[in-house]
Amino acid sequence: MVRSLLTRIMELERYHVYTAADGLDALSLLENIPPVDIVITDLRMPRMSGQLLAVELSKRHPQMPVLLISGAYLGSITGLAGPVLPKPFTAMTLVSRVRELLGEREHLVRPQADHAGLPNNLVS
């Protein structure tokens, strides 16, 4: 349900979105689609957590930003592999954070876009 809501929000903002059920599916999907500009993932998922996904992506695609989302209290947790957007959040907050991360990335590398010129995103 959260994944479908996130997908709808991003598509309404004209982002091209790919979805995956968990971290393992995301890694597999990323091997078979055009390059994505950002990954949005929940910290808690079956089979492979968002944290482990972010760590693996930092090895395979070091320039790719990963936005972690979580409904858990993270006050004492350190060393996460990306910025965290705490739940609940508004659509505006999500979109703003994605734009911020994509803007930071532009300073490092020119973003890839799909054939329609829309940024590619992966939500897992």
C-alpha positions in Angstrom: 0.0 0.0 0.0 2.8 2.5 0.9 4.7 1.5 -2.3 1.6 2.2 -4.5 1.0 5.5 -2.7 4.6 6.6 -3.2 4.4 5.5 -6.9 1.3 7.5 -7.4 2.8 10.6 -5.8 5.9 10.5 -7.9 4.0 9.8 -11.1 1.7 12.8 -10.5 4.9 14.8 -10.3 5.9 13.4 -13.7 8.6 11.1 -12.6 9.0 7.7 -14.3 8.8 5.1 -11.6 9.8 1.4 -11.4 8.7 -0.6 -8.3 10.2 -3.6 -6.5 8.8 -5.6 -3.6 12.0 -5.6 -1.6 15.7 -5.0 -1.8 16.6 -8.2 -3.6 13.9 -7.5 -6.3 15.2 -3.9 -6.6 18.8 -5.2 -7.2 17.5 -7.6 -9.9 15.3 -4.9 -11.5 18.1 -2.4 -11.6 20.1 -4.8 -13.8 17.3 -4.9 -16.4 16.1 -1.3 -16.7 17.6 2.0 -17.8 19.7 3.7 -15.2 17.7 5.3 -12.4 18.3 8.7 -10.9 17.3 7.9 -7.3 16.1 5.0 -5.2 13.4 5.4 -2.5 13.2 2.5 -0.2 11.7 1.6 3.2 14.2 0.6 5.9 12.1 -2.4 6.8 11.4 -4.9 4.1 11.4 -8.7 3.8 14.4 -10.6 2.5 16.7 -7.5 2.2 16.3 -4.3 4.2 16.5 -0.8 2.8 19.7 -0.3 4.7 21.3 -3.3 3.1 20.0 -2.3 -0.3 21.5 1.2 0.2 24.9 -0.3 1.2 24.9 -2.5 -1.9 23.9 0.3 -4.2 26.7 2.5 -2.8 29.1 -0.2 -4.0 27.5 -0.7 -7.4 26.3 2.8 -8.1 28.2 5.2 -5.8 26.7 8.3 -7.4 23.0 7.1 -7.1 21.2 8.8 -4.2 19.1 6.6 -1.9 16.3 8.0 0.2 15.4 5.8 3.1 11.9 6.0 4.6 10.9 4.6 8.0 8.1 4.7 10.5 10.4 3.5 13.3 12.0 5.8 15.8 15.6 6.3 14.6 16.9 8.7 17.3 19.7 6.5 18.5 20.5 4.8 15.2 23.7 6.0 13.4 25.5 5.0 10.3 22.6 4.7 8.0 23.6 4.5 4.3 21.5 7.5 3.3 19.2 10.3 4.4 16.0 9.2 6.2 12.5 10.6 5.6 10.5 9.7 8.7 6.9 8.5 8.3 4.4 10.0 8.3 5.2 12.6 5.7 3.3 14.6 3.2 3.4 14.2 -0.6 5.0 17.7 -0.7 7.7 16.7 1.8 8.5 13.5 -0.2 8.8 15.4 -3.5 10.8 18.2 -2.0 13.3 15.7 -0.5 13.6 13.9 -3.8 14.2 17.1 -5.7 16.8 18.1 -3.1 18.7 14.8 -3.4 18.6 15.0 -7.2 19.9 18.6 -7.1 22.8 17.5 -4.9 23.5 14.8 -7.4 23.6 17.2 -10.3 26.7 18.8 -8.8 28.4 15.4 -8.9 27.2 13.9 -12.2 24.7 14.7 -14.9 21.4 12.7 -14.2 20.3 10.1 -16.6 16.8 10.4 -18.0 14.6 8.0 -19.9 13.7 8.5 -23.6 10.9 10.9 -22.6 13.3 13.1 -20.6 11.7 12.2 -17.3 13.9 11.3 -14.3 13.8 7.5 -13.5 13.1 6.4 -9.9 12.9 3.1 -8.2 10.6 2.7 -5.2 11.0 -0.5 -3.2 
